[in-house]
Amino acid sequence: MITALLEVAQTDLVEEVVTVSGQFKQNLYGLIEKILKNRGNILWALFSILIIILLARLALKIVSSVTTKVMQNEKYQNNTPVAKRTRTLMTLFRSVARYAIYFFVFLIVLSILGMGKPLNNLLVTAGIGSLAIGFGAQNLVRDVVSGMFMIFENQFSVGDYIKIDDVEGTVEATAMRVTYLRSAKGDQIIIPNGTITRVINYNKGTAVASITVSTAYESDTRKVIELLERAVNKYAQEYAELIEEPPFVQGITNLGESSVDIGIICKVKPMKQWEVERGMRLAIKEMFDANGVGFPYPHLVTVPYEKPADFVGKEDIFVEKKDLHQDLESWQQVDADAVDI
């Protein structure tokens, strides 16, 4: 009985293996036969996909060429608000067009491969997109929405020098999701729009050049203030194209431990505050040098130490006299620590 059951089980196993291998071969032959029968349609689908990709690349190239041509136009090469606004919109349009072209190419390729019509794919993609937004794409939506509001509110434009949180640089481009900055060192900084919480735009409104001059307590402060006024006013006359209002010497702003600090402010053209600050410092240094006024700096004073004549310490005792009348050559050297003083 047991032998018969084993024979039956072995026969069923062989039949099952044969059946699986037979099914695999049947499906493989069927697929090959289907490909051979529809090779014309398959080649046409591949050719269509290739044409779609080439057309997409051409469209991207056209968008890039048009936007670059507009931004390089002499009319928009200045720093006027209209020119900077136009360059900003061109970079944003380039970003939006790139995303839109990629998206529609993806839908058309799906329809060519037999995965629905473009409109149905759009609806399915919208449903999947809504689901993705609900589960974890909030950051993406936040970046896009924040970027659109920043552009519409004209918070900054391409070419502006701005500070975002703890980084600063010149705006190179604004996209749907990120903003590109170029730092003073040449580094490109990419910031997601959704993370921007505070923006300082140095290009809007007038700027203020502010410096503090440290002077010595020994100097005549009134004379020093007079020299400062002469120096900064002379600089303002020589570089009037940088100045909005004449410099103003505020007077003493702080009495430090080793210096008297005098403040100077001046309203200047946007983005010129650092240049004016450097220029005024040089003018002040030259004025002080010409009039013999020095700047305070740390000094190290060395006072020689003189030991009192009547002071005697352990280190001064090296010998002990055995006889008050013997000569100095007969003194015997002893250990100073052993002497009780």
URBEL-V214329 format. One record per residue. SS is DSSP state (H for helix, E for strand, - for the rest). D_CENTER is the distance of its C-alpha to the mean C-alpha in Angstrom with 2 decimals. Layout:
((SS | D_CENTER) (SS | D_CENTER))
This chain:
((- | 83.19) (H | 80.09) (H | 80.48) (H | 80.66) (H | 77.44) (H | 75.56) (H | 76.79) (H | 75.71) (H | 72.20) (H | 71.81) (H | 72.96) (H | 70.42) (H | 67.55) (H | 68.53) (H | 68.79) (H | 65.33) (H | 63.74) (H | 65.59) (H | 64.52) (H | 60.76) (H | 60.90) (H | 62.98) (H | 60.57) (H | 57.62) (H | 59.63) (H | 60.81) (H | 57.31) (H | 56.07) (H | 59.01) (H | 58.52) (H | 54.86) (H | 55.86) (H | 58.68) (H | 56.44) (H | 53.94) (H | 56.86) (H | 58.36) (- | 55.09) (H | 53.65) (H | 53.86) (H | 51.81) (H | 49.24) (H | 48.91) (H | 48.62) (H | 45.85) (H | 43.89) (H | 44.53) (H | 43.38) (H | 40.12) (H | 39.55) (H | 40.33) (H | 37.96) (H | 35.07) (H | 35.95) (H | 36.18) (H | 32.77) (H | 31.26) (H | 33.20) (H | 31.99) (H | 28.32) (H | 29.08) (H | 30.86) (H | 28.09) (H | 25.56) (H | 28.15) (H | 29.00) (H | 25.52) (H | 24.65) (H | 27.98) (H | 27.40) (H | 24.00) (- | 25.58) (- | 28.57) (H | 29.34) (H | 29.79) (H | 26.12) (- | 24.70) (- | 24.76) (- | 22.54) (- | 25.00) (H | 24.05) (H | 26.13) (H | 24.51) (H | 20.90) (H | 22.19) (H | 23.97) (H | 21.04) (H | 19.06) (H | 22.15) (H | 22.65) (H | 19.31) (H | 20.07) (H | 23.63) (H | 22.68) (H | 20.71) (H | 23.62) (H | 26.20) (H | 24.73) (H | 24.82) (H | 28.28) (H | 29.73) (H | 28.70) (H | 30.16) (H | 33.46) (H | 33.91) (H | 33.63) (H | 36.31) (H | 38.61) (H | 38.46) (H | 39.45) (H | 42.37) (H | 43.52) (- | 43.62) (- | 45.90) (- | 43.56) (- | 44.44) (- | 44.17) (H | 40.91) (H | 41.63) (H | 42.49) (H | 39.35) (H | 37.33) (H | 39.05) (H | 38.60) (H | 34.90) (H | 34.55) (H | 36.43) (H | 34.36) (H | 31.16) (H | 32.50) (H | 33.33) (H | 29.91) (H | 28.34) (H | 30.80) (H | 30.03) (- | 26.30) (- | 24.48) (H | 23.63) (H | 19.87) (H | 20.28) (H | 22.43) (H | 20.18) (H | 17.21) (H | 19.69) (H | 21.46) (H | 18.49) (H | 17.26) (H | 20.84) (H | 21.24) (H | 18.18) (H | 19.67) (H | 23.17) (- | 22.38) (- | 20.60) (- | 17.81) (- | 15.83) (- | 16.66) (- | 15.61) (- | 15.34) (- | 14.37) (E | 12.02) (E | 10.52) (E | 8.82) (E | 8.15) (- | 9.30) (- | 7.67) (E | 4.38) (E | 5.90) (E | 6.99) (E | 9.95) (E | 10.73) (E | 12.16) (E | 13.74) (E | 14.47) (- | 16.22) (- | 18.38) (- | 16.10) (E | 12.44) (E | 10.45) (E | 8.91) (E | 6.70) (E | 7.51) (- | 6.46) (- | 9.80) (- | 10.19) (- | 10.21) (- | 7.52) (E | 7.01) (E | 4.27) (E | 7.03) (E | 7.62) (E | 11.38) (H | 13.17) (H | 15.28) (H | 12.79) (- | 11.99) (- | 14.44) (- | 13.87) (E | 12.80) (E | 13.60) (E | 14.72) (- | 15.80) (- | 17.92) (- | 20.36) (- | 23.39) (- | 24.31) (E | 22.25) (E | 23.86) (E | 23.99) (E | 24.98) (E | 26.23) (E | 28.50) (E | 31.27) (E | 32.97) (E | 36.69) (- | 39.49) (- | 42.04) (- | 44.82) (- | 43.80) (- | 45.41) (H | 42.68) (H | 44.35) (H | 44.56) (H | 40.93) (H | 39.89) (H | 42.15) (H | 40.58) (H | 37.07) (H | 38.24) (H | 39.82) (H | 36.76) (H | 34.19) (H | 36.73) (H | 37.50) (H | 33.85) (H | 33.53) (H | 36.63) (H | 35.40) (- | 32.02) (H | 33.18) (H | 30.92) (H | 27.88) (E | 29.66) (- | 30.32) (- | 32.59) (- | 34.31) (- | 32.80) (E | 34.23) (E | 35.07) (E | 34.92) (E | 37.09) (E | 36.80) (E | 33.83) (E | 34.33) (E | 37.05) (- | 35.38) (- | 37.16) (- | 37.50) (- | 36.37) (E | 36.88) (E | 33.61) (E | 33.88) (E | 31.23) (E | 30.69) (E | 28.87) (E | 28.80) (E | 27.65) (E | 26.06) (- | 24.76) (- | 21.28) (- | 18.57) (- | 21.41) (H | 21.28) (H | 19.74) (H | 22.26) (H | 25.07) (H | 24.29) (H | 24.48) (H | 27.62) (H | 29.35) (H | 28.83) (H | 30.49) (H | 33.27) (H | 33.95) (H | 34.13) (H | 36.59) (H | 38.64) (H | 38.94) (H | 39.96) (H | 42.58) (- | 44.10) (- | 44.03) (- | 41.61) (- | 39.60) (- | 36.41) (- | 36.63) (- | 35.46) (- | 36.47) (- | 40.05) (- | 41.94) (- | 45.65) (- | 48.14) (- | 51.50) (- | 54.34) (- | 56.07) (- | 59.86) (- | 61.83) (- | 64.73) (- | 68.13) (- | 69.61) (- | 66.83) (- | 67.67) (- | 65.39) (H | 65.86) (H | 64.18) (H | 66.85) (- | 69.73) (- | 70.50) (E | 74.31) (E | 77.20) (- | 80.56) (- | 83.63) (- | 86.03) (- | 85.42) (- | 87.74) (- | 86.30) (- | 84.31) (H | 80.53) (H | 80.85) (H | 82.43) (- | 79.56) (E | 78.12) (E | 74.38) (- | 73.36) (- | 70.20) (H | 68.59) (H | 67.39) (H | 70.99) (- | 72.17) (- | 72.49) (- | 71.45))
